[in-house]
Amino acid sequence: QQVQAQVRAAPLAGGALVLVLVDDRTESLRVEAVRRDFVANVSHELKTPVGALRLLAEAVSGASDDPEAVRRFAGRMQHEAERLSVLVQDIIDLSRLQGQDALDAPELVDLDHVVAEAVDRSRLIAGAKGIRLAHGGDQGVHVLGDEGLLVTALRNLVDNAVSYSPQHTQVTVGVRRTGDVVEVSVADQGIGIPERDLERIFERFYRVDPARSRMTGGTGLGLSIVKHVVANHGGELSVWSVEGAGSTFTLRLPVGSTHEAPDPLPDPLP
Ligand code: ADP
């Protein structure tokens, strides 16, 4: 269909238009390759918890005369089922986000609510590790967007900060407005990220240390979700990290007004 369009359009509009159509076809091939890759990755990731559940179910039926073993296997089944459910939710969120370039019905969102909610939801797991969760900075800043998606994005960053930090450290969420741009940063004193991995951590299912990510319940999709949410809000996402000392992830978003859609920031992350 694209080839036909190319032939038909060429005599009308000349070389430039043909070039656009060729580009378009290349883009659609690229999108198709990305989709195929995603399906392959998803299948691989789903196989791990599903395989574990199958083995555990077999173990339970084989241990019916040992109530203690049954209890142990059932506990592990619950853990795997929870992991599976987080993974499925992340896959649904990400495929929805990948399918849309912009938000359907952006509303004016108070960042104070977004920060409070994201921090609140991570408090329990931070508390269990004795990690202090602090937040502060400019108040009353609004952005035009989707509150649920912004909470999801920030929560992913706070959860990561907590997961990849040792006990009794601090995670700080800060909000700073400069003119028409607001920066929301999440800083930790954790393990940091090696320089060679910094660019790749935003890719789907990319983990610096897969065993550690799985142990902390990570799906490998969190930062990819954050990247898409920020892009849909016309913003930017950046990271600064020193191995062994900590990381800071920063969202830069256009400040919203009730009258206009946000202007995209220049050079969004690819
Ligand atoms: P995961 O579910 O594995 O945490 P993410 O997409 O959220 O997946 O993050 C990708 C990888 O980036 C993680 O596996 C981890 O190696 C690294 N990472 C993300 N956030 C941090 C952080 N705050 N400190 C250290 N490493 C991090």
Residues whose N, C-alpha, C, O or C-beta is under 5 A from the ligand:
A	BS01	ADP	N160 A161 Y164 G190 G192 I193 I201 Y206 R207 V208 D209 S213 G218 T219 G220 L221 G222 L223 S224 S247
